[in-house]
């Protein structure tokens, strides 16, 4: 089975559907015309070997890079190749971003708390 992501006019993924094996090479036509769903469909795969990663609802399709990228995690972050970059570097692995304060804060692992 092959997977195809429908994208809107802003290249945002709306949904991902499975097509039968016999239509794997022409899923765009199968979904848009044969089934009658219309739209623009881009092939994706669970293993990330096609278009960088498996497309998810809300992801973006970058035509220039021919790749799916995750949705922008925070308004303040900017594109950095196939990902996103915070306005400030992450100080360590166990820090999380706070969009309101525009800063990183240390995450406490419940298993390590005393």
Secondary structure, 3 states (H helix, E strand, C coil): CEEEEEECCCCEEEEEEEECHHHHHHHHHHHHHHCCCCCEEEEECCCCCCCCCCCCCCCEEECCCCEEECCCCCCCCEEECCEEECCCCCCCCCEEEECCCCEEEECCCCCCCC
